[in-house]
Amino acid sequence: MQFIKNLVRDEAGATAIEYGLIAALIAVAAIAAMQGLGNQLSATFTEVSTKMKG
């Protein structure tokens, strides 16, 4: 019974999970931003290439 009481009071595991969720959210936001930037960069290079050919 004491083990269960200690387990309920222990917040270290919950804190680690929260930090993991925050890190995952930041990673998802960074990936989304990089994909958007990559699409814009690709369009810019395509436009420059087209203008250089013509």
mmCIF entry with sequence, helices, sheets and N, C-alpha, C, O atoms, coordinates in Angstrom:
data_MODEL
# 
_entry.id   MODEL 
# 
_entity.id                         1 
_entity.type                       polymer 
_entity.pdbx_number_of_molecules   1 
# 
_entity_poly.entity_id                      1 
_entity_poly.type                           'polypeptide(L)' 
_entity_poly.nstd_linkage                   no 
_entity_poly.nstd_monomer                   no 
_entity_poly.pdbx_seq_one_letter_code       MQFIKNLVRDEAGATAIEYGLIAALIAVAAIAAMQGLGNQLSATFTEVSTKMKG 
_entity_poly.pdbx_seq_one_letter_code_can   MQFIKNLVRDEAGATAIEYGLIAALIAVAAIAAMQGLGNQLSATFTEVSTKMKG 
_entity_poly.pdbx_strand_id                 A 
# 
loop_
_entity_poly_seq.entity_id 
_entity_poly_seq.num 
_entity_poly_seq.mon_id 
_entity_poly_seq.hetero 
1 1  MET n 
1 2  GLN n 
1 3  PHE n 
1 4  ILE n 
1 5  LYS n 
1 6  ASN n 
1 7  LEU n 
1 8  VAL n 
1 9  ARG n 
1 10 ASP n 
1 11 GLU n 
1 12 ALA n 
1 13 GLY n 
1 14 ALA n 
1 15 THR n 
1 16 ALA n 
1 17 ILE n 
1 18 GLU n 
1 19 TYR n 
1 20 GLY n 
1 21 LEU n 
1 22 ILE n 
1 23 ALA n 
1 24 ALA n 
1 25 LEU n 
1 26 ILE n 
1 27 ALA n 
1 28 VAL n 
1 29 ALA n 
1 30 ALA n 
1 31 ILE n 
1 32 ALA n 
1 33 ALA n 
1 34 MET n 
1 35 GLN n 
1 36 GLY n 
1 37 LEU n 
1 38 GLY n 
1 39 ASN n 
1 40 GLN n 
1 41 LEU n 
1 42 SER n 
1 43 ALA n 
1 44 THR n 
1 45 PHE n 
1 46 THR n 
1 47 GLU n 
1 48 VAL n 
1 49 SER n 
1 50 THR n 
1 51 LYS n 
1 52 MET n 
1 53 LYS n 
1 54 GLY n 
# 
_struct_asym.id          A 
_struct_asym.entity_id   1 
# 
loop_
_struct_conf.conf_type_id 
_struct_conf.id 
_struct_conf.pdbx_PDB_helix_id 
_struct_conf.beg_label_comp_id 
_struct_conf.beg_label_asym_id 
_struct_conf.beg_label_seq_id 
_struct_conf.pdbx_beg_PDB_ins_code 
_struct_conf.end_label_comp_id 
_struct_conf.end_label_asym_id 
_struct_conf.end_label_seq_id 
_struct_conf.pdbx_end_PDB_ins_code 
_struct_conf.beg_auth_comp_id 
_struct_conf.beg_auth_asym_id 
_struct_conf.beg_auth_seq_id 
_struct_conf.end_auth_comp_id 
_struct_conf.end_auth_asym_id 
_struct_conf.end_auth_seq_id 
_struct_conf.pdbx_PDB_helix_class 
_struct_conf.details 
_struct_conf.pdbx_PDB_helix_length 
HELX_P HELX_P1 AA1 GLN A 2  ? ARG A 9  ? GLN A 2  ARG A 9  1 ? 8  
HELX_P HELX_P2 AA2 ALA A 12 ? LYS A 53 ? ALA A 12 LYS A 53 1 ? 42 
# 
_struct_conf_type.id          HELX_P 
_struct_conf_type.criteria    ? 
_struct_conf_type.reference   ? 
# 
loop_
_atom_site.group_PDB 
_atom_site.id 
_atom_site.type_symbol 
_atom_site.label_atom_id 
_atom_site.label_alt_id 
_atom_site.label_comp_id 
_atom_site.label_asym_id 
_atom_site.label_entity_id 
_atom_site.label_seq_id 
_atom_site.pdbx_PDB_ins_code 
_atom_site.Cartn_x 
_atom_site.Cartn_y 
_atom_site.Cartn_z 
_atom_site.occupancy 
_atom_site.B_iso_or_equiv 
_atom_site.pdbx_formal_charge 
_atom_site.auth_seq_id 
_atom_site.auth_comp_id 
_atom_site.auth_asym_id 
_atom_site.auth_atom_id 
_atom_site.pdbx_PDB_model_num 
ATOM 1   N N  . MET A 1 1  ? 0.825  -1.195 0.000   1.00 0.00 ? 1  MET A N  1 
ATOM 2   C CA . MET A 1 1  ? 0.000  0.000  0.000   1.00 0.00 ? 1  MET A CA 1 
ATOM 3   C C  . MET A 1 1  ? 0.867  1.257  0.000   1.00 0.00 ? 1  MET A C  1 
ATOM 4   O O  . MET A 1 1  ? 0.537  2.253  -0.644  1.00 0.00 ? 1  MET A O  1 
ATOM 5   N N  . GLN A 1 2  ? 1.966  1.198  0.721   1.00 0.00 ? 2  GLN A N  1 
ATOM 6   C CA . GLN A 1 2  ? 2.878  2.350  0.781   1.00 0.00 ? 2  GLN A CA 1 
ATOM 7   C C  . GLN A 1 2  ? 3.450  2.653  -0.607  1.00 0.00 ? 2  GLN A C  1 
ATOM 8   O O  . GLN A 1 2  ? 3.657  3.815  -0.957  1.00 0.00 ? 2  GLN A O  1 
ATOM 9   N N  . PHE A 1 3  ? 3.702  1.610  -1.389  1.00 0.00 ? 3  PHE A N  1 
ATOM 10  C CA . PHE A 1 3  ? 4.244  1.801  -2.739  1.00 0.00 ? 3  PHE A CA 1 
ATOM 11  C C  . PHE A 1 3  ? 3.281  2.606  -3.604  1.00 0.00 ? 3  PHE A C  1 
ATOM 12  O O  . PHE A 1 3  ? 3.704  3.484  -4.357  1.00 0.00 ? 3  PHE A O  1 
ATOM 13  N N  . ILE A 1 4  ? 2.000  2.312  -3.499  1.00 0.00 ? 4  ILE A N  1 
ATOM 14  C CA . ILE A 1 4  ? 0.986  3.016  -4.293  1.00 0.00 ? 4  ILE A CA 1 
ATOM 15  C C  . ILE A 1 4  ? 0.893  4.476  -3.859  1.00 0.00 ? 4  ILE A C  1 
ATOM 16  O O  . ILE A 1 4  ? 0.750  5.365  -4.698  1.00 0.00 ? 4  ILE A O  1 
ATOM 17  N N  . LYS A 1 5  ? 0.973  4.726  -2.553  1.00 0.00 ? 5  LYS A N  1 
ATOM 18  C CA . LYS A 1 5  ? 0.940  6.107  -2.055  1.00 0.00 ? 5  LYS A CA 1 
ATOM 19  C C  . LYS A 1 5  ? 2.143  6.893  -2.576  1.00 0.00 ? 5  LYS A C  1 
ATOM 20  O O  . LYS A 1 5  ? 2.010  8.041  -3.000  1.00 0.00 ? 5  LYS A O  1 
ATOM 21  N N  . ASN A 1 6  ? 3.308  6.265  -2.537  1.00 0.00 ? 6  ASN A N  1 
ATOM 22  C CA . ASN A 1 6  ? 4.511  6.931  -3.049  1.00 0.00 ? 6  ASN A CA 1 
ATOM 23  C C  . ASN A 1 6  ? 4.409  7.177  -4.551  1.00 0.00 ? 6  ASN A C  1 
ATOM 24  O O  . ASN A 1 6  ? 4.849  8.214  -5.048  1.00 0.00 ? 6  ASN A O  1 
ATOM 25  N N  . LEU A 1 7  ? 3.833  6.232  -5.262  1.00 0.00 ? 7  LEU A N  1 
ATOM 26  C CA . LEU A 1 7  ? 3.680  6.359  -6.708  1.00 0.00 ? 7  LEU A CA 1 
ATOM 27  C C  . LEU A 1 7  ? 2.739  7.512  -7.056  1.00 0.00 ? 7  LEU A C  1 
ATOM 28  O O  . LEU A 1 7  ? 2.978  8.239  -8.021  1.00 0.00 ? 7  LEU A O  1 
ATOM 29  N N  . VAL A 1 8  ? 1.681  7.680  -6.280  1.00 0.00 ? 8  VAL A N  1 
ATOM 30  C CA . VAL A 1 8  ? 0.726  8.758  -6.534  1.00 0.00 ? 8  VAL A CA 1 
ATOM 31  C C  . VAL A 1 8  ? 1.363  10.109 -6.244  1.00 0.00 ? 8  VAL A C  1 
ATOM 32  O O  . VAL A 1 8  ? 1.106  11.079 -6.957  1.00 0.00 ? 8  VAL A O  1 
ATOM 33  N N  . ARG A 1 9  ? 2.193  10.186 -5.204  1.00 0.00 ? 9  ARG A N  1 
ATOM 34  C CA . ARG A 1 9  ? 2.833  11.445 -4.830  1.00 0.00 ? 9  ARG A CA 1 
ATOM 35  C C  . ARG A 1 9  ? 4.001  11.816 -5.739  1.00 0.00 ? 9  ARG A C  1 
ATOM 36  O O  . ARG A 1 9  ? 4.341  12.993 -5.857  1.00 0.00 ? 9  ARG A O  1 
ATOM 37  N N  . ASP A 1 10 ? 4.607  10.843 -6.370  1.00 0.00 ? 10 ASP A N  1 
ATOM 38  C CA . ASP A 1 10 ? 5.782  11.084 -7.218  1.00 0.00 ? 10 ASP A CA 1 
ATOM 39  C C  . ASP A 1 10 ? 5.359  11.797 -8.494  1.00 0.00 ? 10 ASP A C  1 
ATOM 40  O O  . ASP A 1 10 ? 4.535  11.285 -9.253  1.00 0.00 ? 10 ASP A O  1 
ATOM 41  N N  . GLU A 1 11 ? 5.921  12.977 -8.729  1.00 0.00 ? 11 GLU A N  1 
ATOM 42  C CA . GLU A 1 11 ? 5.568  13.762 -9.903  1.00 0.00 ? 11 GLU A CA 1 
ATOM 43  C C  . GLU A 1 11 ? 6.685  13.761 -10.946 1.00 0.00 ? 11 GLU A C  1 
ATOM 44  O O  . GLU A 1 11 ? 6.537  14.405 -11.984 1.00 0.00 ? 11 GLU A O  1 
ATOM 45  N N  . ALA A 1 12 ? 7.763  13.083 -10.715 1.00 0.00 ? 12 ALA A N  1 
ATOM 46  C CA . ALA A 1 12 ? 8.888  13.093 -11.649 1.00 0.00 ? 12 ALA A CA 1 
ATOM 47  C C  . ALA A 1 12 ? 8.502  12.486 -12.989 1.00 0.00 ? 12 ALA A C  1 
ATOM 48  O O  . ALA A 1 12 ? 8.897  12.996 -14.038 1.00 0.00 ? 12 ALA A O  1 
ATOM 49  N N  . GLY A 1 13 ? 7.741  11.413 -12.966 1.00 0.00 ? 13 GLY A N  1 
ATOM 50  C CA . GLY A 1 13 ? 7.316  10.785 -14.211 1.00 0.00 ? 13 GLY A CA 1 
ATOM 51  C C  . GLY A 1 13 ? 6.387  11.683 -15.010 1.00 0.00 ? 13 GLY A C  1 
ATOM 52  O O  . GLY A 1 13 ? 6.501  11.770 -16.232 1.00 0.00 ? 13 GLY A O  1 
ATOM 53  N N  . ALA A 1 14 ? 5.476  12.343 -14.328 1.00 0.00 ? 14 ALA A N  1 
ATOM 54  C CA . ALA A 1 14 ? 4.552  13.255 -15.003 1.00 0.00 ? 14 ALA A CA 1 
ATOM 55  C C  . ALA A 1 14 ? 5.309  14.425 -15.614 1.00 0.00 ? 14 ALA A C  1 
ATOM 56  O O  . ALA A 1 14 ? 4.987  14.868 -16.717 1.00 0.00 ? 14 ALA A O  1 
ATOM 57  N N  . THR A 1 15 ? 6.314  14.928 -14.903 1.00 0.00 ? 15 THR A N  1 
ATOM 58  C CA . THR A 1 15 ? 7.106  16.033 -15.418 1.00 0.00 ? 15 THR A CA 1 
ATOM 59  C C  . THR A 1 15 ? 7.868  15.607 -16.660 1.00 0.00 ? 15 THR A C  1 
ATOM 60  O O  . THR A 1 15 ? 7.949  16.368 -17.624 1.00 0.00 ? 15 THR A O  1 
ATOM 61  N N  . ALA A 1 16 ? 8.419  14.422 -16.654 1.00 0.00 ? 16 ALA A N  1 
ATOM 62  C CA . ALA A 1 16 ? 9.150  13.925 -17.822 1.00 0.00 ? 16 ALA A CA 1 
ATOM 63  C C  . ALA A 1 16 ? 8.221  13.783 -19.018 1.00 0.00 ? 16 ALA A C  1 
ATOM 64  O O  . ALA A 1 16 ? 8.600  14.107 -20.143 1.00 0.00 ? 16 ALA A O  1 
ATOM 65  N N  . ILE A 1 17 ? 7.014  13.305 -18.782 1.00 0.00 ? 17 ILE A N  1 
ATOM 66  C CA . ILE A 1 17 ? 6.038  13.176 -19.874 1.00 0.00 ? 17 ILE A CA 1 
ATOM 67  C C  . ILE A 1 17 ? 5.666  14.557 -20.412 1.00 0.00 ? 17 ILE A C  1 
ATOM 68  O O  . ILE A 1 17 ? 5.549  14.739 -21.624 1.00 0.00 ? 17 ILE A O  1 
ATOM 69  N N  . GLU A 1 18 ? 5.483  15.513 -19.531 1.00 0.00 ? 18 GLU A N  1 
ATOM 70  C CA . GLU A 1 18 ? 5.148  16.871 -19.973 1.00 0.00 ? 18 GLU A CA 1 
ATOM 71  C C  . GLU A 1 18 ? 6.271  17.456 -20.821 1.00 0.00 ? 18 GLU A C  1 
ATOM 72  O O  . GLU A 1 18 ? 6.010  18.063 -21.860 1.00 0.00 ? 18 GLU A O  1 
ATOM 73  N N  . TYR A 1 19 ? 7.510  17.282 -20.391 1.00 0.00 ? 19 TYR A N  1 
ATOM 74  C CA . TYR A 1 19 ? 8.635  17.782 -21.180 1.00 0.00 ? 19 TYR A CA 1 
ATOM 75  C C  . TYR A 1 19 ? 8.704  17.073 -22.533 1.00 0.00 ? 19 TYR A C  1 
ATOM 76  O O  . TYR A 1 19 ? 9.027  17.696 -23.545 1.00 0.00 ? 19 TYR A O  1 
ATOM 77  N N  . GLY A 1 20 ? 8.406  15.796 -22.552 1.00 0.00 ? 20 GLY A N  1 
ATOM 78  C CA . GLY A 1 20 ? 8.390  15.055 -23.812 1.00 0.00 ? 20 GLY A CA 1 
ATOM 79  C C  . GLY A 1 20 ? 7.312  15.567 -24.758 1.00 0.00 ? 20 GLY A C  1 
ATOM 80  O O  . GLY A 1 20 ? 7.544  15.691 -25.961 1.00 0.00 ? 20 GLY A O  1 
ATOM 81  N N  . LEU A 1 21 ? 6.141  15.863 -24.218 1.00 0.00 ? 21 LEU A N  1 
ATOM 82  C CA . LEU A 1 21 ? 5.060  16.402 -25.047 1.00 0.00 ? 21 LEU A CA 1 
ATOM 83  C C  . LEU A 1 21 ? 5.400  17.786 -25.581 1.00 0.00 ? 21 LEU A C  1 
ATOM 84  O O  . LEU A 1 21 ? 5.097  18.101 -26.731 1.00 0.00 ? 21 LEU A O  1 
ATOM 85  N N  . ILE A 1 22 ? 6.026  18.609 -24.754 1.00 0.00 ? 22 ILE A N  1 
ATOM 86  C CA . ILE A 1 22 ? 6.436  19.939 -25.202 1.00 0.00 ? 22 ILE A CA 1 
ATOM 87  C C  . ILE A 1 22 ? 7.476  19.821 -26.312 1.00 0.00 ? 22 ILE A C  1 
ATOM 88  O O  . ILE A 1 22 ? 7.400  20.539 -27.310 1.00 0.00 ? 22 ILE A O  1 
ATOM 89  N N  . ALA A 1 23 ? 8.442  18.925 -26.148 1.00 0.00 ? 23 ALA A N  1 
ATOM 90  C CA . ALA A 1 23 ? 9.470  18.730 -27.174 1.00 0.00 ? 23 ALA A CA 1 
ATOM 91  C C  . ALA A 1 23 ? 8.848  18.230 -28.474 1.00 0.00 ? 23 ALA A C  1 
ATOM 92  O O  . ALA A 1 23 ? 9.254  18.653 -29.556 1.00 0.00 ? 23 ALA A O  1 
ATOM 93  N N  . ALA A 1 24 ? 7.875  17.342 -28.377 1.00 0.00 ? 24 ALA A N  1 
ATOM 94  C CA . ALA A 1 24 ? 7.199  16.838 -29.581 1.00 0.00 ? 24 ALA A CA 1 
ATOM 95  C C  . ALA A 1 24 ? 6.426  17.952 -30.278 1.00 0.00 ? 24 ALA A C  1 
ATOM 96  O O  . ALA A 1 24 ? 6.430  18.030 -31.506 1.00 0.00 ? 24 ALA A O  1 
ATOM 97  N N  . LEU A 1 25 ? 5.772  18.802 -29.520 1.00 0.00 ? 25 LEU A N  1 
ATOM 98  C CA . LEU A 1 25 ? 5.026  19.912 -30.101 1.00 0.00 ? 25 LEU A CA 1 
ATOM 99  C C  . LEU A 1 25 ? 5.963  20.883 -30.813 1.00 0.00 ? 25 LEU A C  1 
ATOM 100 O O  . LEU A 1 25 ? 5.655  21.354 -31.908 1.00 0.00 ? 25 LEU A O  1 
ATOM 101 N N  . ILE A 1 26 ? 7.090  21.178 -30.203 1.00 0.00 ? 26 ILE A N  1 
ATOM 102 C CA . ILE A 1 26 ? 8.078  22.065 -30.828 1.00 0.00 ? 26 ILE A CA 1 
ATOM 103 C C  . ILE A 1 26 ? 8.615  21.435 -32.105 1.00 0.00 ? 26 ILE A C  1 
ATOM 104 O O  . ILE A 1 26 ? 8.802  22.129 -33.105 1.00 0.00 ? 26 ILE A O  1 
ATOM 105 N N  . ALA A 1 27 ? 8.864  20.133 -32.085 1.00 0.00 ? 27 ALA A N  1 
ATOM 106 C CA . ALA A 1 27 ? 9.362  19.443 -33.280 1.00 0.00 ? 27 ALA A CA 1 
ATOM 107 C C  . ALA A 1 27 ? 8.342  19.491 -34.408 1.00 0.00 ? 27 ALA A C  1 
ATOM 108 O O  . ALA A 1 27 ? 8.708  19.720 -35.561 1.00 0.00 ? 27 ALA A O  1 
ATOM 109 N N  . VAL A 1 28 ? 7.078  19.279 -34.095 1.00 0.00 ? 28 VAL A N  1 
ATOM 110 C CA . VAL A 1 28 ? 6.032  19.329 -35.121 1.00 0.00 ? 28 VAL A CA 1 
ATOM 111 C C  . VAL A 1 28 ? 5.936  20.735 -35.707 1.00 0.00 ? 28 VAL A C  1 
ATOM 112 O O  . VAL A 1 28 ? 5.808  20.893 -36.921 1.00 0.00 ? 28 VAL A O  1 
ATOM 113 N N  . ALA A 1 29 ? 5.997  21.749 -34.859 1.00 0.00 ? 29 ALA A N  1 
ATOM 114 C CA . ALA A 1 29 ? 5.936  23.133 -35.342 1.00 0.00 ? 29 ALA A CA 1 
ATOM 115 C C  . ALA A 1 29 ? 7.150  23.457 -36.222 1.00 0.00 ? 29 ALA A C  1 
ATOM 116 O O  . ALA A 1 29 ? 7.011  24.121 -37.249 1.00 0.00 ? 29 ALA A O  1 
ATOM 117 N N  . ALA A 1 30 ? 8.320  22.993 -35.826 1.00 0.00 ? 30 ALA A N  1 
ATOM 118 C CA . ALA A 1 30 ? 9.524  23.248 -36.616 1.00 0.00 ? 30 ALA A CA 1 
ATOM 119 C C  . ALA A 1 30 ? 9.446  22.548 -37.967 1.00 0.00 ? 30 ALA A C  1 
ATOM 120 O O  . ALA A 1 30 ? 9.823  23.130 -38.984 1.00 0.00 ? 30 ALA A O  1 
ATOM 121 N N  . ILE A 1 31 ? 8.969  21.323 -37.994 1.00 0.00 ? 31 ILE A N  1 
ATOM 122 C CA . ILE A 1 31 ? 8.836  20.590 -39.261 1.00 0.00 ? 31 ILE A CA 1 
ATOM 123 C C  . ILE A 1 31 ? 7.851  21.291 -40.181 1.00 0.00 ? 31 ILE A C  1 
ATOM 124 O O  . ILE A 1 31 ? 8.105  21.419 -41.378 1.00 0.00 ? 31 ILE A O  1 
ATOM 125 N N  . ALA A 1 32 ? 6.733  21.746 -39.638 1.00 0.00 ? 32 ALA A N  1 
ATOM 126 C CA . ALA A 1 32 ? 5.735  22.445 -40.454 1.00 0.00 ? 32 ALA A CA 1 
ATOM 127 C C  . ALA A 1 32 ? 6.312  23.742 -41.019 1.00 0.00 ? 32 ALA A C  1 
ATOM 128 O O  . ALA A 1 32 ? 6.088  24.066 -42.185 1.00 0.00 ? 32 ALA A O  1 
ATOM 129 N N  . ALA A 1 33 ? 7.050  24.478 -40.200 1.00 0.00 ? 33 ALA A N  1 
ATOM 130 C CA . ALA A 1 33 ? 7.644  25.730 -40.667 1.00 0.00 ? 33 ALA A CA 1 
ATOM 131 C C  . ALA A 1 33 ? 8.699  25.469 -41.743 1.00 0.00 ? 33 ALA A C  1 
ATOM 132 O O  . ALA A 1 33 ? 8.780  26.211 -42.722 1.00 0.00 ? 33 ALA A O  1 
ATOM 133 N N  . MET A 1 34 ? 9.499  24.430 -41.571 1.00 0.00 ? 34 MET A N  1 
ATOM 134 C CA . MET A 1 34 ? 10.536 24.117 -42.551 1.00 0.00 ? 34 MET A CA 1 
ATOM 135 C C  . MET A 1 34 ? 9.937  23.649 -43.876 1.00 0.00 ? 34 MET A C  1 
ATOM 136 O O  . MET A 1 34 ? 10.478 23.943 -44.941 1.00 0.00 ? 34 MET A O  1 
ATOM 137 N N  . GLN A 1 35 ? 8.820  22.922 -43.812 1.00 0.00 ? 35 GLN A N  1 
ATOM 138 C CA . GLN A 1 35 ? 8.169  22.490 -45.049 1.00 0.00 ? 35 GLN A CA 1 
ATOM 139 C C  . GLN A 1 35 ? 7.625  23.694 -45.811 1.00 0.00 ? 35 GLN A C  1 
ATOM 140 O O  . GLN A 1 35 ? 7.755  23.767 -47.033 1.00 0.00 ? 35 GLN A O  1 
ATOM 141 N N  . GLY A 1 36 ? 7.028  24.620 -45.106 1.00 0.00 ? 36 GLY A N  1 
ATOM 142 C CA . GLY A 1 36 ? 6.520  25.831 -45.753 1.00 0.00 ? 36 GLY A CA 1 
ATOM 143 C C  . GLY A 1 36 ? 7.644  26.646 -46.356 1.00 0.00 ? 36 GLY A C  1 
ATOM 144 O O  . GLY A 1 36 ? 7.527  27.145 -47.475 1.00 0.00 ? 36 GLY A O  1 
ATOM 145 N N  . LEU A 1 37 ? 8.720  26.780 -45.628 1.00 0.00 ? 37 LEU A N  1 
ATOM 146 C CA . LEU A 1 37 ? 9.878  27.520 -46.128 1.00 0.00 ? 37 LEU A CA 1 
ATOM 147 C C  . LEU A 1 37 ? 10.490 26.804 -47.322 1.00 0.00 ? 37 LEU A C  1 
ATOM 148 O O  . LEU A 1 37 ? 10.905 27.448 -48.286 1.00 0.00 ? 37 LEU A O  1 
ATOM 149 N N  . GLY A 1 38 ? 10.550 25.486 -47.268 1.00 0.00 ? 38 GLY A N  1 
ATOM 150 C CA . GLY A 1 38 ? 11.101 24.704 -48.375 1.00 0.00 ? 38 GLY A CA 1 
ATOM 151 C C  . GLY A 1 38 ? 10.278 24.864 -49.640 1.00 0.00 ? 38 GLY A C  1 
ATOM 152 O O  . GLY A 1 38 ? 10.837 24.966 -50.733 1.00 0.00 ? 38 GLY A O  1 
ATOM 153 N N  . ASN A 1 39 ? 8.958  24.889 -49.508 1.00 0.00 ? 39 ASN A N  1 
ATOM 154 C CA . ASN A 1 39 ? 8.090  25.085 -50.668 1.00 0.00 ? 39 ASN A CA 1 
ATOM 155 C C  . ASN A 1 39 ? 8.305  26.470 -51.281 1.00 0.00 ? 39 ASN A C  1 
ATOM 156 O O  . ASN A 1 39 ? 8.364  26.602 -52.504 1.00 0.00 ? 39 ASN A O  1 
ATOM 157 N N  . GLN A 1 40 ? 8.419  27.486 -50.453 1.00 0.00 ? 40 GLN A N  1 
ATOM 158 C CA . GLN A 1 40 ? 8.659  28.843 -50.947 1.00 0.00 ? 40 GLN A CA 1 
ATOM 159 C C  . GLN A 1 40 ? 10.022 28.938 -51.621 1.00 0.00 ? 40 GLN A C  1 
ATOM 160 O O  . GLN A 1 40 ? 10.162 29.576 -52.665 1.00 0.00 ? 40 GLN A O  1 
ATOM 161 N N  . LEU A 1 41 ? 11.015 28.307 -51.026 1.00 0.00 ? 41 LEU A N  1 
ATOM 162 C CA . LEU A 1 41 ? 12.367 28.341 -51.588 1.00 0.00 ? 41 LEU A CA 1 
ATOM 163 C C  . LEU A 1 41 ? 12.408 27.624 -52.934 1.00 0.00 ? 41 LEU A C  1 
ATOM 164 O O  . LEU A 1 41 ? 13.060 28.089 -53.869 1.00 0.00 ? 41 LEU A O  1 
ATOM 165 N N  . SER A 1 42 ? 11.725 26.513 -53.029 1.00 0.00 ? 42 SER A N  1 
ATOM 166 C CA . SER A 1 42 ? 11.657 25.772 -54.285 1.00 0.00 ? 42 SER A CA 1 
ATOM 167 C C  . SER A 1 42 ? 10.994 26.610 -55.369 1.00 0.00 ? 42 SER A C  1 
ATOM 168 O O  . SER A 1 42 ? 11.462 26.639 -56.508 1.00 0.00 ? 42 SER A O  1 
ATOM 169 N N  . ALA A 1 43 ? 9.915  27.286 -55.023 1.00 0.00 ? 43 ALA A N  1 
ATOM 170 C CA . ALA A 1 43 ? 9.222  28.145 -55.993 1.00 0.00 ? 43 ALA A CA 1 
ATOM 171 C C  . ALA A 1 43 ? 10.121 29.288 -56.434 1.00 0.00 ? 43 ALA A C  1 
ATOM 172 O O  . ALA A 1 43 ? 10.120 29.651 -57.611 1.00 0.00 ? 43 ALA A O  1 
ATOM 173 N N  . THR A 1 44 ? 10.880 29.857 -55.525 1.00 0.00 ? 44 THR A N  1 
ATOM 174 C CA . THR A 1 44 ? 11.786 30.951 -55.859 1.00 0.00 ? 44 THR A CA 1 
ATOM 175 C C  . THR A 1 44 ? 12.869 30.479 -56.815 1.00 0.00 ? 44 THR A C  1 
ATOM 176 O O  . THR A 1 44 ? 13.152 31.153 -57.806 1.00 0.00 ? 44 THR A O  1 
ATOM 177 N N  . PHE A 1 45 ? 13.481 29.331 -56.537 1.00 0.00 ? 45 PHE A N  1 
ATOM 178 C CA . PHE A 1 45 ? 14.524 28.825 -57.421 1.00 0.00 ? 45 PHE A CA 1 
ATOM 179 C C  . PHE A 1 45 ? 13.963 28.457 -58.797 1.00 0.00 ? 45 PHE A C  1 
ATOM 180 O O  . PHE A 1 45 ? 14.626 28.655 -59.815 1.00 0.00 ? 45 PHE A O  1 
ATOM 181 N N  . THR A 1 46 ? 12.752 27.926 -58.824 1.00 0.00 ? 46 THR A N  1 
ATOM 182 C CA . THR A 1 46 ? 12.120 27.613 -60.101 1.00 0.00 ? 46 THR A CA 1 
ATOM 183 C C  . THR A 1 46 ? 11.889 28.877 -60.912 1.00 0.00 ? 46 THR A C  1 
ATOM 184 O O  . THR A 1 46 ? 12.142 28.904 -62.117 1.00 0.00 ? 46 THR A O  1 
ATOM 185 N N  . GLU A 1 47 ? 11.411 29.919 -60.254 1.00 0.00 ? 47 GLU A N  1 
ATOM 186 C CA . GLU A 1 47 ? 11.167 31.194 -60.937 1.00 0.00 ? 47 GLU A CA 1 
ATOM 187 C C  . GLU A 1 47 ? 12.477 31.789 -61.473 1.00 0.00 ? 47 GLU A C  1 
ATOM 188 O O  . GLU A 1 47 ? 12.520 32.279 -62.602 1.00 0.00 ? 47 GLU A O  1 
ATOM 189 N N  . VAL A 1 48 ? 13.523 31.747 -60.679 1.00 0.00 ? 48 VAL A N  1 
ATOM 190 C CA . VAL A 1 48 ? 14.821 32.291 -61.100 1.00 0.00 ? 48 VAL A CA 1 
ATOM 191 C C  . VAL A 1 48 ? 15.350 31.478 -62.275 1.00 0.00 ? 48 VAL A C  1 
ATOM 192 O O  . VAL A 1 48 ? 15.845 32.046 -63.249 1.00 0.00 ? 48 VAL A O  1 
ATOM 193 N N  . SER A 1 49 ? 15.251 30.176 -62.193 1.00 0.00 ? 49 SER A N  1 
ATOM 194 C CA . SER A 1 49 ? 15.724 29.305 -63.281 1.00 0.00 ? 49 SER A CA 1 
ATOM 195 C C  . SER A 1 49 ? 14.966 29.587 -64.576 1.00 0.00 ? 49 SER A C  1 
ATOM 196 O O  . SER A 1 49 ? 15.561 29.638 -65.653 1.00 0.00 ? 49 SER A O  1 
ATOM 197 N N  . THR A 1 50 ? 13.653 29.768 -64.465 1.00 0.00 ? 50 THR A N  1 
ATOM 198 C CA . THR A 1 50 ? 12.836 30.045 -65.645 1.00 0.00 ? 50 THR A CA 1 
ATOM 199 C C  . THR A 1 50 ? 13.231 31.386 -66.281 1.00 0.00 ? 50 THR A C  1 
ATOM 200 O O  . THR A 1 50 ? 13.312 31.496 -67.505 1.00 0.00 ? 50 THR A O  1 
ATOM 201 N N  . LYS A 1 51 ? 13.471 32.384 -65.458 1.00 0.00 ? 51 LYS A N  1 
ATOM 202 C CA . LYS A 1 51 ? 13.844 33.707 -65.972 1.00 0.00 ? 51 LYS A CA 1 
ATOM 203 C C  . LYS A 1 51 ? 15.241 33.686 -66.594 1.00 0.00 ? 51 LYS A C  1 
ATOM 204 O O  . LYS A 1 51 ? 15.505 34.406 -67.558 1.00 0.00 ? 51 LYS A O  1 
ATOM 205 N N  . MET A 1 52 ? 16.126 32.870 -66.050 1.00 0.00 ? 52 MET A N  1 
ATOM 206 C CA . MET A 1 52 ? 17.486 32.793 -66.610 1.00 0.00 ? 52 MET A CA 1 
ATOM 207 C C  . MET A 1 52 ? 17.476 32.093 -67.970 1.00 0.00 ? 52 MET A C  1 
ATOM 208 O O  . MET A 1 52 ? 18.276 32.422 -68.845 1.00 0.00 ? 52 MET A O  1 
ATOM 209 N N  . LYS A 1 53 ? 16.572 31.129 -68.145 1.00 0.00 ? 53 LYS A N  1 
ATOM 210 C CA . LYS A 1 53 ? 16.489 30.416 -69.425 1.00 0.00 ? 53 LYS A CA 1 
ATOM 211 C C  . LYS A 1 53 ? 15.891 31.308 -70.511 1.00 0.00 ? 53 LYS A C  1 
ATOM 212 O O  . LYS A 1 53 ? 16.249 31.195 -71.683 1.00 0.00 ? 53 LYS A O  1 
ATOM 213 N N  . GLY A 1 54 ? 14.975 32.198 -70.112 1.00 0.00 ? 54 GLY A N  1 
ATOM 214 C CA . GLY A 1 54 ? 14.244 32.983 -71.099 1.00 0.00 ? 54 GLY A CA 1 
ATOM 215 C C  . GLY A 1 54 ? 14.811 34.296 -71.311 1.00 0.00 ? 54 GLY A C  1 
ATOM 216 O O  . GLY A 1 54 ? 14.295 35.068 -72.119 1.00 0.00 ? 54 GLY A O  1 
# 
